[in-house]
Amino acid sequence: MTRAKIELGDVTPHNIKQLKLLNQVVFPVSYNEKFYKDVLEAGELAKLAYYNDIVVGAVCCRVDTSENARRLYIMTLGCLSPYRRLGIGTVMVQHVLNYVKKDENFNSIFLHVQVNNEGAIDFYKKFGFEIVATKQQYYKRIEPADAHVLQKTVHPQSDTNHQTSSQ
Ligand SMILES: CC(C)(COP(=O)(O)OP(=O)(O)OC[C@H]1O[C@@H](n2cnc3c(N)ncnc32)[C@H](O)[C@@H]1OP(=O)(O)O)[C@@H](O)C(=O)NCCC(=O)NCCS
């Protein structure tokens, strides 16, 4: 048997409905029209994941410039449940890590995850993310409502609060 093929592809007006369906199935939170409008403009920060040419996952990020830093925020990263533990999430995270690695102005990558989502927490820890905060009542319509903030520092020198010397 030949090995399965995992590829990432752009989000376009032609396939954005597939992204919407996927997000509806994978996430307990629903995303509004503005979210999808921005995703269409996001370039490399939004990708569909294909498993043998079928859409089974997606990642959507945006640049966040709050808190005196330039950080990449993972809004959604998910895979249909029958296709989990096949390396699809890894391909999506690696894409995001490569993106920030190329741009030294990124301080870190972060995301929110429901406190009971142990699978996702284990997944992100594998890539060097750490729980840096827990926000009570972060989610409005789902239980548990609390979220962990998972963060991975990529270029600490780009933190505007710290001046590092090259000597
Ligand atoms: C989290 C998620 C994206 C992982 O995707 P995936 O395609 O299954 O991940 P991978 O197959 O690349 O897993 C890589 C490694 O992460 C770890 N991992 C992944 N899922 C795990 C789980 N449920 N429990 C424990 N470890 C897990 C494992 O070490 C795994 O390697 P292994 O399969 O060789 O043991 C997927 O479970 C998912 O879509 N969950 C729902 C959406 C979500 O919660 N997203 C996170 C918030 S944005």
The ligand as an SDF file (V2000), in Angstrom:
LIG
                    3D

 48 50  0  0  0  0  0  0  0  0999 V2000
   -5.5180   18.6080   18.5950 C   0  0  0  0  0  0  0  0  0  0  0  0
   -5.6180   18.0550   17.1680 C   0  0  0  0  0  0  0  0  0  0  0  0
   -5.5520   19.2100   16.1780 C   0  0  0  0  0  0  0  0  0  0  0  0
   -4.4560   17.0880   16.9170 C   0  0  0  0  0  0  0  0  0  0  0  0
   -4.4830   16.7120   15.5440 O   0  0  0  0  0  0  0  0  0  0  0  0
   -3.9330   15.3010   15.0280 P   0  0  0  0  0  0  0  0  0  0  0  0
   -3.9450   15.3140   13.5400 O   0  0  0  0  0  0  0  0  0  0  0  0
   -4.6390   14.1900   15.6970 O   0  0  0  0  0  0  0  0  0  0  0  0
   -2.4170   15.3720   15.5830 O   0  0  0  0  0  0  0  0  0  0  0  0
   -1.1770   14.4590   15.1670 P   0  0  0  0  0  0  0  0  0  0  0  0
   -1.6350   13.1450   14.6000 O   0  0  0  0  0  0  0  0  0  0  0  0
   -0.2640   15.2570   14.3360 O   0  0  0  0  0  0  0  0  0  0  0  0
   -0.5230   14.2060   16.6160 O   0  0  0  0  0  0  0  0  0  0  0  0
    0.8370   14.4750   16.9060 C   0  0  0  0  0  0  0  0  0  0  0  0
    1.1370   14.0600   18.3290 C   0  0  0  0  0  0  0  0  0  0  0  0
    0.4360   14.9050   19.2670 O   0  0  0  0  0  0  0  0  0  0  0  0
    0.0490   14.1320   20.4160 C   0  0  0  0  0  0  0  0  0  0  0  0
   -1.4100   14.0120   20.4500 N   0  0  0  0  0  0  0  0  0  0  0  0
   -2.2950   14.3250   19.4790 C   0  0  0  0  0  0  0  0  0  0  0  0
   -3.5580   14.1040   19.8890 N   0  0  0  0  0  0  0  0  0  0  0  0
   -3.4720   13.6150   21.1460 C   0  0  0  0  0  0  0  0  0  0  0  0
   -4.4370   13.1660   22.0940 C   0  0  0  0  0  0  0  0  0  0  0  0
   -5.7620   13.1760   21.8340 N   0  0  0  0  0  0  0  0  0  0  0  0
   -3.9950   12.7140   23.3000 N   0  0  0  0  0  0  0  0  0  0  0  0
   -2.6640   12.6920   23.6010 C   0  0  0  0  0  0  0  0  0  0  0  0
   -1.6890   13.0950   22.7270 N   0  0  0  0  0  0  0  0  0  0  0  0
   -2.1050   13.5490   21.5220 C   0  0  0  0  0  0  0  0  0  0  0  0
    0.6630   12.7500   20.2090 C   0  0  0  0  0  0  0  0  0  0  0  0
    1.9620   12.7620   20.7860 O   0  0  0  0  0  0  0  0  0  0  0  0
    0.7340   12.6590   18.6900 C   0  0  0  0  0  0  0  0  0  0  0  0
    1.7170   11.7450   18.2350 O   0  0  0  0  0  0  0  0  0  0  0  0
    1.3650   10.1560   18.1370 P   0  0  0  0  0  0  0  0  0  0  0  0
    0.0410   10.0400   17.4240 O   0  0  0  0  0  0  0  0  0  0  0  0
    2.5110    9.6200   17.3510 O   0  0  0  0  0  0  0  0  0  0  0  0
    1.2940    9.6780   19.5550 O   0  0  0  0  0  0  0  0  0  0  0  0
   -6.9440   17.2540   16.9900 C   0  0  0  0  0  0  0  0  0  0  0  0
   -7.1070   16.3570   18.0680 O   0  0  0  0  0  0  0  0  0  0  0  0
   -8.1790   18.1010   16.8770 C   0  0  0  0  0  0  0  0  0  0  0  0
   -8.5460   18.5450   15.7980 O   0  0  0  0  0  0  0  0  0  0  0  0
   -8.8840   18.3620   18.0130 N   0  0  0  0  0  0  0  0  0  0  0  0
  -10.1070   19.1510   17.9820 C   0  0  0  0  0  0  0  0  0  0  0  0
   -9.8250   20.6060   17.7270 C   0  0  0  0  0  0  0  0  0  0  0  0
   -8.9990   21.2300   18.8300 C   0  0  0  0  0  0  0  0  0  0  0  0
   -9.2190   20.9530   19.9930 O   0  0  0  0  0  0  0  0  0  0  0  0
   -8.0300   22.0600   18.4560 N   0  0  0  0  0  0  0  0  0  0  0  0
   -7.1440   22.7090   19.4230 C   0  0  0  0  0  0  0  0  0  0  0  0
   -7.5320   24.1050   19.7180 C   0  0  0  0  0  0  0  0  0  0  0  0
   -7.1940   25.1950   18.3370 S   0  0  0  0  0  0  0  0  0  0  0  0
  1  2  1  0
  2  3  1  0
  2  4  1  0
  2 36  1  0
  4  5  1  0
  5  6  1  0
  6  7  2  0
  6  8  1  0
  6  9  1  0
  9 10  1  0
 10 11  2  0
 10 12  1  0
 10 13  1  0
 13 14  1  0
 14 15  1  0
 15 16  1  0
 15 30  1  0
 16 17  1  0
 17 18  1  0
 17 28  1  0
 18 19  1  0
 18 27  1  0
 19 20  2  0
 20 21  1  0
 21 22  1  0
 21 27  2  0
 22 23  1  0
 22 24  2  0
 24 25  1  0
 25 26  2  0
 26 27  1  0
 28 29  1  0
 28 30  1  0
 30 31  1  0
 31 32  1  0
 32 33  2  0
 32 34  1  0
 32 35  1  0
 36 37  1  0
 36 38  1  0
 38 39  2  0
 38 40  1  0
 40 41  1  0
 41 42  1  0
 42 43  1  0
 43 44  2  0
 43 45  1  0
 45 46  1  0
 46 47  1  0
 47 48  1  0
M  END
$$$$
